[in-house]
């Protein structure tokens, strides 16, 4: 995964080669760091991180295998 900021927030996800827990911790830490650029209050920053993770989980849970395959194919076509 990688987070890059600009005019939009982009999230790139690659195949996990590390345990989920450490990957999630690294992702969460990077998300907190990014949020700290705009949100000074630590409680609001943590609320943002939790809301972002919840929204991502809900979105991923709604994806069908066809949706995931199309997203992967689209991503591969962009890099070619």
Residue frames as a rotation matrix with the C-alpha (Angstrom) as fourth column:
UNK 1
0.579 0.815 0.000 0.00
0.815 -0.579 0.000 0.00
0.000 0.000 -1.000 0.00
UNK 2
-0.700 -0.714 -0.013 0.99
0.714 -0.700 -0.028 3.58
0.011 -0.030 1.000 -0.37
UNK 3
0.507 0.804 -0.312 -0.76
0.772 -0.584 -0.251 6.82
-0.384 -0.113 -0.916 0.44
UNK 4
-0.699 -0.670 0.250 0.04
0.715 -0.650 0.258 9.88
-0.010 0.359 0.933 -1.59
UNK 5
0.217 0.803 -0.556 -1.62
0.672 -0.536 -0.511 13.23
-0.708 -0.262 -0.656 -1.20
UNK 6
-0.898 -0.322 0.301 -2.19
0.440 -0.612 0.658 15.91
-0.027 0.723 0.690 -3.77
UNK 7
-0.673 0.735 0.085 -5.45
-0.678 -0.659 0.326 17.29
0.296 0.162 0.941 -5.07
UNK 8
0.554 0.805 -0.212 -6.97
-0.632 0.573 0.522 13.91
0.542 -0.156 0.826 -4.20
UNK 9
-0.042 -0.504 0.863 -6.11
-0.845 0.478 0.239 11.12
-0.533 -0.719 -0.446 -1.79
UNK 10
0.327 0.068 -0.943 -4.98
-0.743 0.634 -0.212 8.04
0.584 0.770 0.258 -3.68
UNK 11
0.213 -0.232 0.949 -4.69
-0.723 0.616 0.313 4.61
-0.657 -0.753 -0.037 -2.15
UNK 12
0.156 -0.238 -0.959 -2.72
-0.804 0.533 -0.263 1.96
0.573 0.812 -0.108 -3.96
UNK 13
0.457 0.057 0.888 -3.00
-0.697 0.643 0.318 -1.56
-0.553 -0.764 0.333 -2.62
UNK 14
-0.099 -0.524 -0.846 -0.61
-0.833 0.509 -0.218 -4.33
0.545 0.683 -0.487 -3.59
UNK 15
0.452 0.256 -0.854 -0.40
0.039 0.951 0.306 -7.98
0.891 -0.171 0.421 -2.60
UNK 16
0.672 -0.167 0.722 0.14
-0.736 -0.264 0.624 -8.43
0.086 -0.950 -0.300 1.10
UNK 17
0.247 -0.648 -0.720 3.34
-0.016 0.740 -0.672 -10.23
0.969 0.177 0.172 1.97
UNK 18
-0.856 -0.464 0.226 3.29
-0.208 -0.092 -0.974 -9.40
0.473 -0.881 -0.018 5.67
UNK 19
-0.613 0.667 -0.424 0.83
0.790 0.511 -0.338 -10.37
-0.009 -0.543 -0.840 8.39
UNK 20
0.110 0.780 0.616 -2.41
0.668 -0.517 0.535 -8.39
0.736 0.353 -0.578 8.29
UNK 21
0.724 0.227 -0.651 -1.90
0.678 -0.409 0.611 -6.92
-0.127 -0.884 -0.450 11.75
UNK 22
-0.167 -0.856 -0.488 1.47
0.587 -0.485 0.648 -5.33
-0.792 -0.178 0.584 11.00
UNK 23
-0.667 0.011 0.745 0.24
0.697 -0.345 0.628 -4.15
0.264 0.938 0.223 7.60
UNK 24
0.399 0.898 0.187 -2.79
0.700 -0.430 0.571 -2.55
0.593 -0.097 -0.800 9.20
UNK 25
0.524 -0.274 -0.806 -0.61
0.662 -0.464 0.589 -0.90
-0.536 -0.842 -0.062 11.85
UNK 26
-0.607 -0.794 0.038 1.71
0.607 -0.433 0.667 0.55
-0.513 0.428 0.744 9.21
UNK 27
-0.411 0.555 0.723 -1.25
0.689 -0.331 0.645 1.72
0.597 0.763 -0.246 7.16
UNK 28
0.632 0.700 -0.332 -2.91
0.729 -0.391 0.562 3.27
0.263 -0.598 -0.757 10.22
UNK 29
0.125 -0.681 -0.722 0.30
0.666 -0.481 0.570 5.04
-0.735 -0.552 0.393 11.21
UNK 30
-0.807 -0.433 0.401 0.70
0.578 -0.446 0.683 6.49
-0.116 0.783 0.611 7.72
UNK 31
-0.034 0.895 0.445 -2.94
0.702 -0.295 0.648 7.56
0.712 0.334 -0.618 7.67
UNK 32
0.628 0.203 -0.751 -2.52
0.746 -0.433 0.507 9.28
-0.222 -0.878 -0.423 11.06
UNK 33
-0.378 -0.862 -0.337 0.58
0.619 -0.506 0.600 11.07
-0.688 0.018 0.725 9.79
UNK 34
-0.702 0.201 0.684 -1.31
0.591 -0.371 0.716 12.26
0.397 0.907 0.142 6.71
UNK 35
0.363 0.931 -0.021 -4.29
0.742 -0.275 0.612 13.38
0.564 -0.238 -0.791 8.83
UNK 36
0.227 -0.333 -0.915 -1.98
0.839 -0.410 0.357 15.33
-0.494 -0.849 0.186 11.15
UNK 37
-0.775 -0.499 0.389 -1.28
0.632 -0.633 0.447 17.73
0.023 0.592 0.806 8.27
UNK 38
-0.503 0.673 0.541 -4.87
0.039 -0.608 0.793 18.99
0.863 0.420 0.280 8.45
UNK 39
0.606 0.789 -0.099 -6.29
0.064 0.077 0.995 17.97
0.793 -0.609 -0.004 11.84
UNK 40
-0.300 -0.778 0.552 -4.61
-0.504 -0.362 -0.784 19.36
0.810 -0.513 -0.284 14.95
UNK 41
0.124 0.436 0.891 -6.91
-0.990 0.121 0.079 17.85
-0.073 -0.892 0.446 17.59
UNK 42
-0.832 -0.554 -0.036 -5.74
-0.556 0.830 0.055 14.27
0.000 0.065 -0.998 18.36
UNK 43
-0.460 0.737 0.496 -9.29
0.031 0.571 -0.820 13.07
-0.887 -0.362 -0.285 19.12
UNK 44
0.527 0.637 -0.562 -10.59
-0.516 -0.286 -0.808 14.42
-0.676 0.715 0.178 15.81
UNK 45
-0.188 -0.696 -0.693 -7.61
-0.979 0.185 0.079 12.90
0.073 0.693 -0.717 14.01
UNK 46
-0.907 -0.133 0.400 -8.31
-0.229 0.952 -0.203 9.47
-0.353 -0.276 -0.894 15.54
UNK 47
0.023 0.990 0.141 -12.01
-0.058 0.143 -0.988 9.79
-0.998 0.015 0.060 14.66
UNK 48
0.375 0.027 -0.926 -11.00
-0.881 -0.300 -0.366 10.51
-0.288 0.953 -0.089 11.05
UNK 49
-0.650 -0.710 -0.269 -8.73
-0.755 0.642 0.131 7.44
0.080 0.289 -0.954 10.94
UNK 50
-0.720 0.443 0.534 -11.44
0.038 0.794 -0.607 5.19
-0.693 -0.416 -0.588 12.37
UNK 51
0.327 0.893 -0.309 -14.09
-0.289 -0.216 -0.932 6.60
-0.900 0.394 0.188 10.01
UNK 52
0.074 -0.394 -0.916 -11.76
-0.995 -0.088 -0.042 6.12
-0.064 0.915 -0.398 7.01
UNK 53
-0.891 -0.447 0.077 -10.99
-0.448 0.894 0.008 2.51
-0.072 -0.027 -0.997 7.98
UNK 54
-0.389 0.833 0.392 -14.69
0.068 0.451 -0.890 1.77
-0.919 -0.320 -0.233 8.55
UNK 55
0.457 0.558 -0.693 -15.67
-0.603 -0.378 -0.702 3.25
-0.654 0.739 0.164 5.18
UNK 56
-0.318 -0.659 -0.681 -12.90
-0.942 0.303 0.147 1.29
0.109 0.688 -0.717 3.41
UNK 57
-0.913 -0.010 0.409 -14.01
-0.142 0.945 -0.296 -1.96
-0.383 -0.328 -0.863 5.09
UNK 58
-0.006 0.996 0.087 -17.66
-0.025 0.087 -0.996 -1.36
-1.000 -0.008 0.025 4.21
UNK 59
0.356 0.078 -0.931 -16.76
-0.867 -0.344 -0.360 -0.57
-0.349 0.936 -0.055 0.60
UNK 60
-0.638 -0.675 -0.370 -14.54
-0.757 0.637 0.144 -3.64
0.138 0.372 -0.918 0.23
UNK 61
-0.729 0.415 0.545 -17.21
-0.036 0.771 -0.636 -5.84
-0.684 -0.483 -0.547 1.84
UNK 62
0.304 0.926 -0.222 -19.71
-0.265 -0.142 -0.954 -4.72
-0.915 0.349 0.202 -0.84
UNK 63
-0.145 -0.432 -0.890 -17.42
-0.969 -0.120 0.216 -5.56
-0.200 0.894 -0.402 -3.77
UNK 64
0.883 0.365 0.294 -18.16
-0.273 0.911 -0.310 -8.70
-0.381 0.194 0.904 -5.72
UNK 65
0.111 -0.862 0.495 -15.41
0.403 0.494 0.770 -10.87
-0.908 0.114 0.402 -7.18
UNK 66
0.332 0.081 0.940 -16.29
0.940 -0.115 -0.322 -9.41
0.082 0.990 -0.114 -10.60
UNK 67
0.985 0.037 0.167 -15.81
0.018 -0.994 0.111 -5.89
0.170 -0.106 -0.980 -9.20
UNK 68
0.549 -0.832 0.084 -12.42
-0.214 -0.042 0.976 -6.82
-0.808 -0.554 -0.201 -7.75
UNK 69
0.056 -0.509 0.859 -11.33
0.777 0.562 0.283 -8.46
-0.626 0.652 0.427 -11.00
UNK 70
0.624 0.238 0.744 -12.35
0.702 -0.588 -0.400 -5.36
0.343 0.773 -0.534 -12.98
UNK 71
0.954 -0.299 -0.014 -10.49
-0.250 -0.821 0.512 -3.04
-0.164 -0.486 -0.859 -10.58
UNK 72
0.246 -0.905 0.348 -7.36
0.104 0.382 0.918 -5.18
-0.964 -0.190 0.188 -10.90
UNK 73
0.126 -0.149 0.981 -7.64
0.958 0.273 -0.082 -5.28
-0.256 0.950 0.177 -14.69
UNK 74
0.884 0.236 0.404 -8.16
0.342 -0.915 -0.215 -1.50
0.319 0.328 -0.889 -14.84
UNK 75
0.763 -0.644 -0.049 -5.13
-0.321 -0.444 0.836 -0.97
-0.560 -0.623 -0.546 -12.61
UNK 76
0.046 -0.758 0.650 -2.97
0.489 0.585 0.648 -3.25
-0.871 0.288 0.397 -14.76
UNK 77
0.379 0.177 0.908 -4.09
0.921 -0.163 -0.353 -1.46
0.085 0.971 -0.225 -17.92
UNK 78
0.999 -0.012 0.030 -3.09
-0.017 -0.988 0.152 1.89
0.028 -0.152 -0.988 -16.40
UNK 79
0.468 -0.880 0.081 0.45
-0.311 -0.079 0.947 0.69
-0.827 -0.469 -0.311 -15.71
UNK 80
0.198 -0.374 0.906 1.03
0.743 0.660 0.110 -0.81
-0.639 0.651 0.409 -19.16
